Amino acid sequence: MPRSYPDRPMVGVGAVVFQDNEILLIRRGKAPRRGDWSIPGGMQELGETVFAAAAREVKEETAIVIQNIGLIDVIDAITPDETGRVKFHYTLIDVVAEWHSGDPVGGDDAMYAEFIPLHRIKNLGLWKETVRIINVAREMRGI
């Protein structure tokens, strides 16, 4: 199914992954927002649970294995064109998880991956919804 002008929403997953007081971020290797910092994630595959999709995407993009996955929030990202027709429609399911093993290495759609100290995330130009999701995840963890 094409991503622009779809006949139904595309389901994506994103993962806020903690290792102590650091968060796993990637530099996006593809549009949208190529080169920007983001949480790892991608499209859910047919027959795949949300948590399995999150674990797969994190491993593909960062070589990190995650554990203790939980739901944070669901975001509807709907972008109309100038005529009002839906050009993009994503349902984004964000989860929180903990690092289990591995060292961050950019792969697949990510050109770079790194654990970043939480106090540095405000200076990275993250999408406002990503910042909100990270803050919700921090509250869930009590940090």
N, CA, C and O atoms as a GROMACS GRO file, in nm:
protein
  572
    1MET      N    1   0.085  -0.118   0.000
    1MET     CA    2   0.000   0.000   0.000
    1MET      C    3   0.089   0.124   0.000
    1MET      O    4   0.186   0.131   0.076
    2PRO      N    5   0.058   0.221  -0.084
    2PRO     CA    6   0.139   0.343  -0.087
    2PRO      C    7   0.123   0.423   0.043
    2PRO      O    8   0.016   0.422   0.104
    3ARG      N    9   0.229   0.490   0.083
    3ARG     CA   10   0.222   0.570   0.206
    3ARG      C   11   0.149   0.700   0.184
    3ARG      O   12   0.084   0.751   0.276
    4SER      N   13   0.158   0.757   0.064
    4SER     CA   14   0.082   0.880   0.037
    4SER      C   15  -0.051   0.842  -0.026
    4SER      O   16  -0.059   0.753  -0.110
    5TYR      N   17  -0.155   0.912   0.016
    5TYR     CA   18  -0.292   0.887  -0.027
    5TYR      C   19  -0.333   0.741  -0.007
    5TYR      O   20  -0.378   0.675  -0.100
    6PRO      N   21  -0.316   0.691   0.116
    6PRO     CA   22  -0.350   0.552   0.144
    6PRO      C   23  -0.502   0.531   0.151
    6PRO      O   24  -0.578   0.627   0.167
    7ASP      N   25  -0.544   0.405   0.141
    7ASP     CA   26  -0.687   0.376   0.156
    7ASP      C   27  -0.723   0.338   0.300
    7ASP      O   28  -0.840   0.316   0.331
    8ARG      N   29  -0.622   0.330   0.386
    8ARG     CA   30  -0.644   0.306   0.529
    8ARG      C   31  -0.518   0.353   0.604
    8ARG      O   32  -0.413   0.373   0.544
    9PRO      N   33  -0.529   0.371   0.736
    9PRO     CA   34  -0.413   0.417   0.813
    9PRO      C   35  -0.298   0.317   0.809
    9PRO      O   36  -0.319   0.196   0.799
   10MET      N   37  -0.176   0.369   0.816
   10MET     CA   38  -0.056   0.287   0.830
   10MET      C   39  -0.024   0.283   0.979
   10MET      O   40  -0.029   0.385   1.047
   11VAL      N   41   0.010   0.164   1.031
   11VAL     CA   42   0.038   0.149   1.174
   11VAL      C   43   0.189   0.143   1.195
   11VAL      O   44   0.258   0.057   1.141
   12GLY      N   45   0.237   0.237   1.275
   12GLY     CA   46   0.379   0.242   1.308
   12GLY      C   47   0.398   0.226   1.458
   12GLY      O   48   0.308   0.256   1.537
   13VAL      N   49   0.516   0.180   1.498
   13VAL     CA   50   0.550   0.169   1.639
   13VAL      C   51   0.678   0.247   1.665
   13VAL      O   52   0.765   0.257   1.580
   14GLY      N   53   0.686   0.303   1.785
   14GLY     CA   54   0.807   0.371   1.830
   14GLY      C   55   0.839   0.324   1.969
   14GLY      O   56   0.748   0.291   2.046
   15ALA      N   57   0.967   0.319   2.005
   15ALA     CA   58   1.007   0.267   2.136
   15ALA      C   59   1.096   0.367   2.209
   15ALA      O   60   1.198   0.413   2.157
   16VAL      N   61   1.055   0.399   2.331
   16VAL     CA   62   1.138   0.478   2.422
   16VAL      C   63   1.212   0.376   2.508
   16VAL      O   64   1.154   0.312   2.596
   17VAL      N   65   1.342   0.361   2.482
   17VAL     CA   66   1.423   0.258   2.546
   17VAL      C   67   1.519   0.323   2.645
   17VAL      O   68   1.597   0.411   2.609
   18PHE      N   69   1.510   0.280   2.770
   18PHE     CA   70   1.596   0.334   2.876
   18PHE      C   71   1.709   0.238   2.910
   18PHE      O   72   1.692   0.116   2.911
   19GLN      N   73   1.824   0.297   2.937
   19GLN     CA   74   1.936   0.227   3.001
   19GLN      C   75   1.980   0.321   3.112
   19GLN      O   76   2.047   0.421   3.087
   20ASP      N   77   1.943   0.288   3.234
   20ASP     CA   78   1.965   0.377   3.349
   20ASP      C   79   1.899   0.512   3.320
   20ASP      O   80   1.779   0.516   3.294
   21ASN      N   81   1.974   0.622   3.323
   21ASN     CA   82   1.918   0.755   3.297
   21ASN      C   83   1.952   0.804   3.157
   21ASN      O   84   1.968   0.924   3.133
   22GLU      N   85   1.963   0.711   3.065
   22GLU     CA   86   1.987   0.745   2.925
   22GLU      C   87   1.875   0.686   2.840
   22GLU      O   88   1.810   0.589   2.878
   23ILE      N   89   1.856   0.748   2.724
   23ILE     CA   90   1.751   0.703   2.632
   23ILE      C   91   1.814   0.673   2.496
   23ILE      O   92   1.906   0.742   2.452
   24LEU      N   93   1.765   0.569   2.431
   24LEU     CA   94   1.816   0.527   2.300
   24LEU      C   95   1.752   0.613   2.191
   24LEU      O   96   1.630   0.614   2.176
   25LEU      N   97   1.836   0.684   2.116
   25LEU     CA   98   1.789   0.765   2.004
   25LEU      C   99   1.864   0.727   1.877
   25LEU      O  100   1.976   0.676   1.882
   26ILE      N  101   1.800   0.754   1.765
   26ILE     CA  102   1.862   0.732   1.635
   26ILE      C  103   1.863   0.862   1.556
   26ILE      O  104   1.787   0.954   1.585
   27ARG      N  105   1.951   0.868   1.457
   27ARG     CA  106   1.942   0.972   1.354
   27ARG      C  107   1.876   0.905   1.235
   27ARG      O  108   1.925   0.805   1.182
   28ARG      N  109   1.764   0.963   1.193
   28ARG     CA  110   1.684   0.903   1.086
   28ARG      C  111   1.762   0.902   0.955
   28ARG      O  112   1.822   1.002   0.915
   29GLY      N  113   1.760   0.787   0.887
   29GLY     CA  114   1.830   0.773   0.761
   29GLY      C  115   1.743   0.797   0.639
   29GLY      O  116   1.794   0.805   0.527
   30LYS      N  117   1.612   0.807   0.661
   30LYS     CA  118   1.518   0.825   0.549
   30LYS      C  119   1.415   0.931   0.586
   30LYS      O  120   1.397   0.965   0.703
   31ALA      N  121   1.346   0.982   0.483
   31ALA     CA  122   1.235   1.076   0.504
   31ALA      C  123   1.121   1.001   0.573
   31ALA      O  124   1.110   0.880   0.554
   32PRO      N  125   1.038   1.065   0.650
   32PRO     CA  126   1.044   1.209   0.680
   32PRO      C  127   1.148   1.239   0.787
   32PRO      O  128   1.187   1.152   0.865
   33ARG      N  129   1.192   1.360   0.791
   33ARG     CA  130   1.288   1.413   0.889
   33ARG      C  131   1.423   1.342   0.884
   33ARG      O  132   1.483   1.315   0.988
   34ARG      N  133   1.471   1.311   0.764
   34ARG     CA  134   1.603   1.249   0.747
   34ARG      C  135   1.708   1.332   0.819
   34ARG      O  136   1.712   1.454   0.804
   35GLY      N  137   1.794   1.266   0.896
   35GLY     CA  138   1.901   1.332   0.970
   35GLY      C  139   1.862   1.380   1.108
   35GLY      O  140   1.948   1.415   1.188
   36ASP      N  141   1.732   1.384   1.136
   36ASP     CA  142   1.686   1.429   1.268
   36ASP      C  143   1.698   1.316   1.370
   36ASP      O  144   1.696   1.198   1.336
   37TRP      N  145   1.709   1.356   1.497
   37TRP     CA  146   1.705   1.260   1.607
   37TRP      C  147   1.562   1.214   1.626
   37TRP      O  148   1.468   1.290   1.607
   38SER      N  149   1.546   1.087   1.665
   38SER     CA  150   1.414   1.029   1.690
   38SER      C  151   1.430   0.906   1.777
   38SER      O  152   1.541   0.858   1.801
   39ILE      N  153   1.317   0.855   1.825
   39ILE     CA  154   1.320   0.724   1.889
   39ILE      C  155   1.316   0.618   1.778
   39ILE      O  156   1.263   0.644   1.671
   40PRO      N  157   1.372   0.499   1.804
   40PRO     CA  158   1.365   0.395   1.702
   40PRO      C  159   1.222   0.345   1.682
   40PRO      O  160   1.141   0.347   1.774
   41GLY      N  161   1.194   0.303   1.561
   41GLY     CA  162   1.061   0.250   1.532
   41GLY      C  163   1.040   0.230   1.384
   41GLY      O  164   1.129   0.256   1.303
   42GLY      N  165   0.922   0.185   1.349
   42GLY     CA  166   0.890   0.161   1.209
   42GLY      C  167   0.752   0.101   1.195
   42GLY      O  168   0.670   0.111   1.286
   43MET      N  169   0.727   0.038   1.084
   43MET     CA  170   0.594  -0.012   1.051
   43MET      C  171   0.571  -0.152   1.108
   43MET      O  172   0.659  -0.239   1.104
   44GLN      N  173   0.452  -0.171   1.162
   44GLN     CA  174   0.410  -0.302   1.210
   44GLN      C  175   0.383  -0.392   1.089
   44GLN      O  176   0.327  -0.347   0.989
   45GLU      N  177   0.424  -0.518   1.099
   45GLU     CA  178   0.402  -0.613   0.990
   45GLU      C  179   0.278  -0.698   1.017
   45GLU      O  180   0.240  -0.718   1.132
   46LEU      N  181   0.218  -0.748   0.912
   46LEU     CA  182   0.100  -0.832   0.922
   46LEU      C  183   0.130  -0.954   1.010
   46LEU      O  184   0.231  -1.020   0.991
   47GLY      N  185   0.041  -0.982   1.106
   47GLY     CA  186   0.058  -1.096   1.194
   47GLY      C  187   0.148  -1.071   1.313
   47GLY      O  188   0.174  -1.163   1.391
   48GLU      N  189   0.198  -0.950   1.328
   48GLU     CA  190   0.294  -0.916   1.432
   48GLU      C  191   0.224  -0.836   1.542
   48GLU      O  192   0.147  -0.744   1.513
   49THR      N  193   0.250  -0.869   1.668
   49THR     CA  194   0.196  -0.789   1.777
   49THR      C  195   0.272  -0.656   1.784
   49THR      O  196   0.381  -0.643   1.730
   50VAL      N  197   0.212  -0.559   1.851
   50VAL     CA  198   0.277  -0.428   1.866
   50VAL      C  199   0.410  -0.443   1.939
   50VAL      O  200   0.510  -0.385   1.897
   51PHE      N  201   0.412  -0.520   2.049
   51PHE     CA  202   0.536  -0.534   2.126
   51PHE      C  203   0.643  -0.607   2.044
   51PHE      O  204   0.761  -0.572   2.052
   52ALA      N  205   0.604  -0.708   1.967
   52ALA     CA  206   0.700  -0.777   1.880
   52ALA      C  207   0.753  -0.683   1.773
   52ALA      O  208   0.871  -0.687   1.740
   53ALA      N  209   0.665  -0.599   1.717
   53ALA     CA  210   0.708  -0.502   1.616
   53ALA      C  211   0.809  -0.404   1.675
   53ALA      O  212   0.909  -0.371   1.611
   54ALA      N  213   0.782  -0.357   1.796
   54ALA     CA  214   0.875  -0.264   1.862
   54ALA      C  215   1.010  -0.330   1.884
   54ALA      O  216   1.114  -0.270   1.855
   55ALA      N  217   1.010  -0.452   1.936
   55ALA     CA  218   1.136  -0.523   1.961
   55ALA      C  219   1.213  -0.544   1.831
   55ALA      O  220   1.335  -0.526   1.827
   56ARG      N  221   1.142  -0.583   1.724
   56ARG     CA  222   1.208  -0.605   1.595
   56ARG      C  223   1.268  -0.476   1.540
   56ARG      O  224   1.383  -0.475   1.498
   57GLU      N  225   1.189  -0.368   1.541
   57GLU     CA  226   1.238  -0.241   1.487
   57GLU      C  227   1.358  -0.189   1.565
   57GLU      O  228   1.454  -0.140   1.505
   58VAL      N  229   1.354  -0.199   1.698
   58VAL     CA  230   1.468  -0.154   1.778
   58VAL      C  231   1.592  -0.235   1.742
   58VAL      O  232   1.700  -0.178   1.725
   59LYS      N  233   1.578  -0.366   1.730
   59LYS     CA  234   1.694  -0.449   1.697
   59LYS      C  235   1.745  -0.419   1.556
   59LYS      O  236   1.866  -0.411   1.535
   60GLU      N  237   1.654  -0.402   1.459
   60GLU     CA  238   1.696  -0.372   1.321
   60GLU      C  239   1.768  -0.238   1.312
   60GLU      O  240   1.869  -0.226   1.241
   61GLU      N  241   1.718  -0.138   1.382
   61GLU     CA  242   1.773  -0.003   1.369
   61GLU      C  243   1.892   0.025   1.460
   61GLU      O  244   1.971   0.115   1.433
   62THR      N  245   1.906  -0.053   1.570
   62THR     CA  246   2.009  -0.017   1.669
   62THR      C  247   2.094  -0.133   1.718
   62THR      O  248   2.193  -0.109   1.787
   63ALA      N  249   2.059  -0.257   1.686
   63ALA     CA  250   2.125  -0.378   1.736
   63ALA      C  251   2.102  -0.400   1.885
   63ALA      O  252   2.172  -0.481   1.946
   64ILE      N  253   2.006  -0.330   1.944
   64ILE     CA  254   1.975  -0.343   2.086
   64ILE      C  255   1.859  -0.440   2.105
   64ILE      O  256   1.761  -0.437   2.030
   65VAL      N  257   1.870  -0.526   2.206
   65VAL     CA  258   1.762  -0.615   2.246
   65VAL      C  259   1.694  -0.552   2.366
   65VAL      O  260   1.760  -0.511   2.461
   66ILE      N  261   1.558  -0.545   2.363
   66ILE     CA  262   1.484  -0.480   2.470
   66ILE      C  263   1.402  -0.580   2.550
   66ILE      O  264   1.378  -0.693   2.507
   67GLN      N  265   1.360  -0.535   2.669
   67GLN     CA  266   1.277  -0.618   2.757
   67GLN      C  267   1.179  -0.528   2.832
   67GLN      O  268   1.188  -0.406   2.826
   68ASN      N  269   1.085  -0.590   2.903
   68ASN     CA  270   0.987  -0.518   2.986
   68ASN      C  271   0.915  -0.409   2.906
   68ASN      O  272   0.917  -0.292   2.944
   69ILE      N  273   0.852  -0.449   2.798
   69ILE     CA  274   0.785  -0.354   2.708
   69ILE      C  275   0.645  -0.322   2.760
   69ILE      O  276   0.571  -0.412   2.800
   70GLY      N  277   0.609  -0.194   2.758
   70GLY     CA  278   0.476  -0.150   2.799
   70GLY      C  279   0.426  -0.037   2.711
   70GLY      O  280   0.505   0.032   2.648
   71LEU      N  281   0.295  -0.019   2.707
   71LEU     CA  282   0.233   0.084   2.624
   71LEU      C  283   0.246   0.222   2.686
   71LEU      O  284   0.226   0.238   2.807
   72ILE      N  285   0.281   0.323   2.605
   72ILE     CA  286   0.283   0.463   2.648
   72ILE      C  287   0.158   0.533   2.598
   72ILE      O  288   0.077   0.580   2.677
   73ASP      N  289   0.140   0.540   2.465
   73ASP     CA  290   0.030   0.617   2.408
   73ASP      C  291   0.015   0.582   2.260
   73ASP      O  292   0.099   0.516   2.200
   74VAL      N  293  -0.096   0.629   2.204
   74VAL     CA  294  -0.124   0.614   2.061
   74VAL      C  295  -0.144   0.754   2.004
   74VAL      O  296  -0.219   0.834   2.060
   75ILE      N  297  -0.077   0.783   1.893
   75ILE     CA  298  -0.085   0.915   1.828
   75ILE      C  299  -0.143   0.895   1.688
   75ILE      O  300  -0.098   0.808   1.614
   76ASP      N  301  -0.241   0.977   1.653
   76ASP     CA  302  -0.292   0.979   1.517
   76ASP      C  303  -0.225   1.095   1.444
   76ASP      O  304  -0.244   1.211   1.481
   77ALA      N  305  -0.149   1.064   1.341
   77ALA     CA  306  -0.081   1.166   1.260
   77ALA      C  307  -0.147   1.168   1.122
   77ALA      O  308  -0.119   1.084   1.037
   78ILE      N  309  -0.236   1.265   1.102
   78ILE     CA  310  -0.314   1.274   0.978
   78ILE      C  311  -0.278   1.406   0.909
   78ILE      O  312  -0.293   1.513   0.967
   79THR      N  313  -0.230   1.396   0.786
   79THR     CA  314  -0.188   1.514   0.710
   79THR      C  315  -0.272   1.526   0.583
   79THR      O  316  -0.260   1.442   0.494
   80PRO      N  317  -0.356   1.629   0.575
   80PRO     CA  318  -0.432   1.650   0.451
   80PRO      C  319  -0.349   1.728   0.349
   80PRO      O  320  -0.254   1.798   0.385
   81ASP      N  321  -0.387   1.715   0.221
   81ASP     CA  322  -0.324   1.799   0.119
   81ASP      C  323  -0.401   1.931   0.111
   81ASP      O  324  -0.491   1.955   0.191
   82GLU      N  325  -0.366   2.016   0.014
   82GLU     CA  326  -0.428   2.148   0.004
   82GLU      C  327  -0.577   2.144  -0.029
   82GLU      O  328  -0.649   2.242  -0.009
   83THR      N  329  -0.624   2.029  -0.081
   83THR     CA  330  -0.768   2.016  -0.112
   83THR      C  331  -0.846   1.953   0.002
   83THR      O  332  -0.969   1.944  -0.004
   84GLY      N  333  -0.777   1.910   0.108
   84GLY     CA  334  -0.842   1.846   0.221
   84GLY      C  335  -0.841   1.695   0.215
   84GLY      O  336  -0.883   1.629   0.310
   85ARG      N  337  -0.794   1.639   0.106
   85ARG     CA  338  -0.783   1.494   0.093
   85ARG      C  339  -0.669   1.444   0.182
   85ARG      O  340  -0.565   1.509   0.193
   86VAL      N  341  -0.688   1.329   0.246
   86VAL     CA  342  -0.585   1.274   0.335
   86VAL      C  343  -0.465   1.228   0.253
   86VAL      O  344  -0.474   1.135   0.173
   87LYS      N  345  -0.352   1.295   0.273
   87LYS     CA  346  -0.228   1.260   0.203
   87LYS      C  347  -0.150   1.153   0.280
   87LYS      O  348  -0.098   1.058   0.220
   88PHE      N  349  -0.143   1.168   0.412
   88PHE     CA  350  -0.077   1.070   0.499
   88PHE      C  351  -0.166   1.044   0.619
   88PHE      O  352  -0.229   1.136   0.671
   89HIS      N  353  -0.170   0.919   0.663
   89HIS     CA  354  -0.244   0.884   0.784
   89HIS      C  355  -0.170   0.771   0.853
   89HIS      O  356  -0.169   0.656   0.808
   90TYR      N  357  -0.107   0.806   0.964
   90TYR     CA  358  -0.034   0.709   1.046
   90TYR      C  359  -0.099   0.698   1.182
   90TYR      O  360  -0.135   0.799   1.243
   91THR      N  361  -0.114   0.577   1.231
   91THR     CA  362  -0.146   0.552   1.370
   91THR      C  363  -0.016   0.505   1.433
   91THR      O  364   0.035   0.398   1.399
   92LEU      N  365   0.037   0.585   1.525
   92LEU     CA  366   0.168   0.559   1.585
   92LEU      C  367   0.148   0.509   1.728
   92LEU      O  368   0.092   0.580   1.812
   93ILE      N  369   0.194   0.390   1.755
   93ILE     CA  370   0.181   0.329   1.887
   93ILE      C  371   0.319   0.333   1.952
   93ILE      O  372   0.414   0.271   1.904
   94ASP      N  373   0.328   0.406   2.062
   94ASP     CA  374   0.457   0.421   2.131
   94ASP      C  375   0.462   0.336   2.256
   94ASP      O  376   0.366   0.330   2.333
   95VAL      N  377   0.576   0.270   2.275
   95VAL     CA  378   0.597   0.182   2.390
   95VAL      C  379   0.721   0.227   2.466
   95VAL      O  380   0.806   0.298   2.414
   96VAL      N  381   0.728   0.183   2.591
   96VAL     CA  382   0.845   0.205   2.675
   96VAL      C  383   0.909   0.068   2.698
   96VAL      O  384   0.839  -0.032   2.710
   97ALA      N  385   1.042   0.065   2.704
   97ALA     CA  386   1.112  -0.061   2.725
   97ALA      C  387   1.246  -0.033   2.793
   97ALA      O  388   1.290   0.081   2.803
   98GLU      N  389   1.308  -0.140   2.838
   98GLU     CA  390   1.440  -0.132   2.899
   98GLU      C  391   1.542  -0.204   2.811
   98GLU      O  392   1.510  -0.302   2.744
   99TRP      N  393   1.664  -0.152   2.812
   99TRP     CA  394   1.776  -0.218   2.746
   99TRP      C  395   1.797  -0.354   2.810
   99TRP      O  396   1.792  -0.367   2.932
  100HIS      N  397   1.820  -0.455   2.727
  100HIS     CA  398   1.854  -0.588   2.778
  100HIS      C  399   1.996  -0.626   2.740
  100HIS      O  400   2.073  -0.676   2.823
  101SER      N  401   2.032  -0.602   2.612
  101SER     CA  402   2.167  -0.635   2.568
  101SER      C  403   2.200  -0.563   2.439
  101SER      O  404   2.112  -0.513   2.368
  102GLY      N  405   2.329  -0.558   2.409
  102GLY     CA  406   2.376  -0.500   2.285
  102GLY      C  407   2.432  -0.361   2.300
  102GLY      O  408   2.405  -0.291   2.398
  103ASP      N  409   2.510  -0.321   2.201
  103ASP     CA  410   2.566  -0.186   2.192
  103ASP      C  411   2.501  -0.118   2.073
  103ASP      O  412   2.485  -0.180   1.967
  104PRO      N  413   2.462   0.010   2.087
  104PRO     CA  414   2.390   0.077   1.978
  104PRO      C  415   2.475   0.097   1.852
  104PRO      O  416   2.585   0.152   1.857
  105VAL      N  417   2.421   0.050   1.740
  105VAL     CA  418   2.482   0.066   1.609
  105VAL      C  419   2.369   0.098   1.511
  105VAL      O  420   2.270   0.025   1.506
  106GLY      N  421   2.383   0.203   1.434
  106GLY     CA  422   2.280   0.238   1.337
  106GLY      C  423   2.268   0.133   1.229
  106GLY      O  424   2.368   0.083   1.178
  107GLY      N  425   2.145   0.099   1.194
  107GLY     CA  426   2.119   0.001   1.089
  107GLY      C  427   1.982   0.022   1.030
  107GLY      O  428   1.903   0.099   1.085
  108ASP      N  429   1.952  -0.043   0.920
  108ASP     CA  430   1.823  -0.033   0.852
  108ASP      C  431   1.791   0.113   0.822
  108ASP      O  432   1.863   0.175   0.743
  109ASP      N  433   1.687   0.170   0.880
  109ASP     CA  434   1.646   0.308   0.853
  109ASP      C  435   1.722   0.411   0.936
  109ASP      O  436   1.699   0.531   0.920
  110ALA      N  437   1.810   0.367   1.023
  110ALA     CA  438   1.883   0.459   1.112
  110ALA      C  439   2.028   0.470   1.068
  110ALA      O  440   2.096   0.368   1.050
  111MET      N  441   2.076   0.593   1.049
  111MET     CA  442   2.216   0.608   1.012
  111MET      C  443   2.307   0.613   1.134
  111MET      O  444   2.429   0.602   1.120
  112TYR      N  445   2.248   0.629   1.254
  112TYR     CA  446   2.328   0.638   1.376
  112TYR      C  447   2.238   0.605   1.494
  112TYR      O  448   2.119   0.636   1.491
  113ALA      N  449   2.293   0.543   1.598
  113ALA     CA  450   2.218   0.513   1.720
  113ALA      C  451   2.308   0.536   1.840
  113ALA      O  452   2.428   0.508   1.837
  114GLU      N  453   2.249   0.589   1.947
  114GLU     CA  454   2.327   0.622   2.066
  114GLU      C  455   2.235   0.633   2.187
  114GLU      O  456   2.121   0.677   2.176
  115PHE      N  457   2.287   0.593   2.304
  115PHE     CA  458   2.219   0.623   2.430
  115PHE      C  459   2.258   0.765   2.470
  115PHE      O  460   2.377   0.796   2.482
  116ILE      N  461   2.158   0.850   2.490
  116ILE     CA  462   2.179   0.992   2.519
  116ILE      C  463   2.132   1.019   2.662
  116ILE      O  464   2.024   0.975   2.700
  117PRO      N  465   2.212   1.092   2.743
  117PRO     CA  466   2.165   1.129   2.877
  117PRO      C  467   2.035   1.210   2.867
  117PRO      O  468   2.020   1.295   2.780
  118LEU      N  469   1.943   1.183   2.958
  118LEU     CA  470   1.812   1.248   2.954
  118LEU      C  471   1.820   1.400   2.956
  118LEU      O  472   1.738   1.467   2.894
  119HIS      N  473   1.918   1.455   3.027
  119HIS     CA  474   1.927   1.602   3.035
  119HIS      C  475   1.965   1.666   2.902
  119HIS      O  476   1.950   1.788   2.886
  120ARG      N  477   2.012   1.588   2.805
  120ARG     CA  478   2.051   1.642   2.674
  120ARG      C  479   1.940   1.641   2.570
  120ARG      O  480   1.954   1.705   2.465
  121ILE      N  481   1.830   1.572   2.594
  121ILE     CA  482   1.730   1.555   2.488
  121ILE      C  483   1.661   1.685   2.449
  121ILE      O  484   1.614   1.698   2.336
  122LYS      N  485   1.653   1.780   2.541
  122LYS     CA  486   1.582   1.906   2.508
  122LYS      C  487   1.655   1.988   2.403
  122LYS      O  488   1.594   2.077   2.343
  123ASN      N  489   1.782   1.962   2.379
  123ASN     CA  490   1.861   2.039   2.283
  123ASN      C  491   1.878   1.970   2.147
  123ASN      O  492   1.958   2.016   2.066
  124LEU      N  493   1.804   1.864   2.122
  124LEU     CA  494   1.826   1.785   2.001
  124LEU      C  495   1.727   1.813   1.888
  124LEU      O  496   1.739   1.755   1.781
  125GLY      N  497   1.631   1.901   1.910
  125GLY     CA  498   1.534   1.933   1.805
  125GLY      C  499   1.437   1.821   1.774
  125GLY      O  500   1.394   1.804   1.660
  126LEU      N  501   1.402   1.744   1.876
  126LEU     CA  502   1.307   1.634   1.856
  126LEU      C  503   1.168   1.686   1.822
  126LEU      O  504   1.131   1.797   1.862
  127TRP      N  505   1.090   1.607   1.748
  127TRP     CA  506   0.951   1.636   1.718
  127TRP      C  507   0.878   1.653   1.851
  127TRP      O  508   0.903   1.578   1.945
  128LYS      N  509   0.787   1.750   1.860
  128LYS     CA  510   0.720   1.781   1.988
  128LYS      C  511   0.645   1.661   2.044
  128LYS      O  512   0.639   1.645   2.166
  129GLU      N  513   0.588   1.577   1.958
  129GLU     CA  514   0.519   1.457   2.007
  129GLU      C  515   0.618   1.356   2.064
  129GLU      O  516   0.586   1.285   2.160
  130THR      N  517   0.738   1.349   2.006
  130THR     CA  518   0.840   1.260   2.060
  130THR      C  519   0.882   1.306   2.198
  130THR      O  520   0.898   1.224   2.289
  131VAL      N  521   0.901   1.436   2.216
  131VAL     CA  522   0.937   1.491   2.347
  131VAL      C  523   0.827   1.458   2.448
  131VAL      O  524   0.856   1.418   2.561
  132ARG      N  525   0.702   1.476   2.409
  132ARG     CA  526   0.590   1.446   2.499
  132ARG      C  527   0.589   1.299   2.539
  132ARG      O  528   0.571   1.266   2.656
  133ILE      N  529   0.610   1.211   2.442
  133ILE     CA  530   0.610   1.066   2.468
  133ILE      C  531   0.726   1.030   2.562
  133ILE      O  532   0.708   0.949   2.653
  134ILE      N  533   0.842   1.088   2.539
  134ILE     CA  534   0.957   1.062   2.627
  134ILE      C  535   0.924   1.107   2.769
  134ILE      O  536   0.955   1.037   2.865
  135ASN      N  537   0.863   1.224   2.783
  135ASN     CA  538   0.828   1.274   2.916
  135ASN      C  539   0.725   1.185   2.985
  135ASN      O  540   0.734   1.163   3.106
  136VAL      N  541   0.628   1.133   2.910
  136VAL     CA  542   0.531   1.039   2.968
  136VAL      C  543   0.604   0.913   3.014
  136VAL      O  544   0.576   0.862   3.123
  137ALA      N  545   0.696   0.862   2.933
  137ALA     CA  546   0.773   0.743   2.970
  137ALA      C  547   0.857   0.768   3.094
  137ALA      O  548   0.869   0.681   3.180
  138ARG      N  549   0.914   0.887   3.105
  138ARG     CA  550   0.992   0.922   3.225
  138ARG      C  551   0.903   0.921   3.348
  138ARG      O  552   0.941   0.870   3.453
  139GLU      N  553   0.784   0.978   3.335
  139GLU     CA  554   0.689   0.978   3.448
  139GLU      C  555   0.651   0.836   3.487
  139GLU      O  556   0.639   0.804   3.605
  140MET      N  557   0.632   0.750   3.387
  140MET     CA  558   0.598   0.610   3.415
  140MET      C  559   0.709   0.542   3.494
  140MET      O  560   0.682   0.454   3.577
  141ARG      N  561   0.832   0.581   3.468
  141ARG     CA  562   0.948   0.522   3.537
  141ARG      C  563   0.986   0.597   3.664
  141ARG      O  564   1.072   0.552   3.740
  142GLY      N  565   0.921   0.711   3.689
  142GLY     CA  566   0.952   0.789   3.809
  142GLY      C  567   1.083   0.863   3.802
  142GLY      O  568   1.148   0.884   3.904
  143ILE      N  569   1.124   0.905   3.679
  143ILE     CA  570   1.250   0.981   3.665
  143ILE      C  571   1.225   1.112   3.592
  143ILE      O  572   1.319   1.189   3.570
   0.00000   0.00000   0.00000
